[in-house]
Amino acid sequence: MSKTKDEHQGSVATRDKEEIREPSLYKALLHNDDYTSMEFVVSILENIFDKSTSVATKIMLDVHQQGVGVAGVYTWEICETKIELVHHLARKNGFPLRCSMEKI
């Protein structure tokens, strides 16, 4: 015999709780070279990584003096897209600027 409508009221279907994890984060790194102009690096930082001129200049000096600098921290997909854009614009403008990512 099937249950009546009254017997079903008040029951709630539940699922076991799934663990929700935050996505992994990655640092976008700019690497120094002897050919890419400082002005171009600042422009990349301002336009692709949304940095102010003063912050972009500081990061550019880190890249120049230490060989590498952190342009930003993003999820994998966003970081990958920004790196591809950096490489595209650098090649289009005749620069060998290299950008990579490192998992945090």
N, C-alpha and C positions, 0 to 999 in steps of 0.2 A: 504494500500500500504506500502511496506517495505521501509526502508531508504536506500539510496544509500551509497556506500562506502565513498564518500566525506563527508556525513553528520556525519559519525562516527569518522572521523579523528579529533584529537585534544581533544577528551573527555577522561578523565582519571577516572577510577573507584577508589573511595577512601573509606576507612573505618574510622569509628570514632577512634580516638586515644585511645588506651588502656593504662592505667596507669601501668608503669613498676616499680615494687618495688624491692629493693635489698633484698636478702634473710636474714632472721634473723640470728643473730650470737649467739654462745654459748661459754661459758668458759668451758674448760676441767679442772676439779679440781682433784688434787691428795690429798688423806687424809692420815694423819699420823696413824701409828700403832706401836706397840711395837716389831714387829717381822721382818718386811721387812728391809733389810740392806740399808744403805745409798748409798752404791756402786750400788746396784740394781736399786734404784730410779734414780740415775744419769744416769745409762745405759738406762733406759726406756726413760728418757727425751732426751737423745742424739739420740737414735735410732728410736723412734716412733714420737717424737715431734720435731726432727731436731734442737735441741739446741746445742750450743757449750758447751764444758766442763765447762767453767766459768759460763755461764748462767744456765746450768743444776745444778751446785753446789749451786748457789744462790737460785734457786727455791727449791731444796731439803732442804736447811737450813730453808727456809720459812715454808715448810711442817712440818719439825721437830720441829721448835720453835713455830709456830702459829697454828699447827694442820691441816692446809690446804694451798695449794699453787696452783696458776694458771699455768697450763702446756702450755696453748695456747688458742687461740680464732679461732673458725672455724664455718662453716655452720653446720647445724644439722647432715647431712649425714656423713660428714668427722669426726666430733666430735664423733659420735656414733661408727664409725669404729675404731677410735683410742682407745676409751674406751674399746671396746670388745677385741682389741689386747692387751692392758695393762692387762686386767683380764686374758686372755688366757696365756700370758707369765708369769704372777705372779703365777698362779696356777701350771703351768708346772714346775716352779722353787721352789715351796713349800712356796710361800709367800702369805699373805692375803691382799696384797695391794689393796686398793679400789680407783676407779676413778669414778667421776660423772660429769654431765654437768649442767650448770645453764645458762638460757637465759639472755642475756644482755639487 
